[in-house]
Amino acid sequence: MPDPRISAIRQALAKHIHGKPDAIDSILTCLLAGGHILVEDVPGVGKTTLAYVLSHSVQCDFNRIQFTSDILPSDIIGVSIYQRETAKFEFFHGPLFTNIVLADEINRASPKSQSALLEAMERGLVTCDGASYPIDQPFMVVATQNPVDFESTFPLPNAQLDRFLMRISVGYPDAQSERQMLREGVMHYDEMRISPVASKEDILDLQLKVREVFVEDSIYDYVHAIVNRSRTHPRVEVGVSPRGALAFKTALQAAALVDGREFVSPSDVGRLATPCLAHRIRLNEFHGIDFERHSAATIIEEILSTTLAPHLKD
């Protein structure tokens, strides 16, 4: 059985995110793994709502940063301003200093501004003018981008993509869930009444429990085989990095905990491989962002189908 706190968060999310259990489990897995998530989908399917409801369900601070072509790094991380009274520079924190930050339409910002997130996503701190400022934990970036609108956008470089634990789509709700949404008539997340069901301390405690989830040696071998084959595939120029492999392992542990298990199973590897690994590989032929995204997912699925999984009892 899942931890009661995990079940409570799941139910709180499902109350407002209708018909999307996979998206709920994915973002919850990322949070417990201490990772970040990139949500690619068309406007209006609940990407922003997903981040907002999660933050309020776990009593975390939430900020939304609207990425635009003219946004500056200082608009994201903050800026040092000289104070005449003290004759010193004082650092004023930007909106990145929160628990859950929504980087909305991240690909509309220039690479210079996108890179302002790199250190924070990797180390949980920001360096400005030689001084480092830690970000309060837990810390999670939920970034969104529209996969069909590429005008005035800047594709995320590999270094940025590699910081995301998962890349997922939300998708349209099923017919029953959409009818329920129509009956409720709530159009914006500001209208939602969300009661917290867990605290920051609960999330930090669950993140520690993730590390205790058992990974059998054959699972390590299975993961390594998949990662290694991503580097030697004839259509791949850059395969999954060691950082990506480590992040994948942590995601598997978190997914097992979300599922109520104390061990990682081969089925965890199968369902998480594409969202955790596809965005980390670069093809040796480029035919557009949309083509590359689908082709990368196809390659990971091909590797899975041709790699022998260990025979463990789930």
Protein Blocks (a to p, Z undefined) as FASTA:
>chain_A
ZZfklmmmmmmmmmmmghilklmmmmmmmmmnopacdddddehiopmmmmmmmmmmnopa
cddddddfkbcfklmnopcdddfklopacddddfklcfbdcdehkllpcfklmmmmmmmm
mnopaceehiacdddddddddddddfkbcghiacddfklmmmpmbdcdebjadfklmmmm
mmnopabfklpccddfbdfklmmmmmmmmmmpccdfklmmmmmmmmmmmmmgmkbmbdcd
fklmmmmmmmmmmmmmmnopabdcfklmmmmmmmmmmmmpccfbdebjklmmmmmmmmmm
mmmmmpccddddZZ
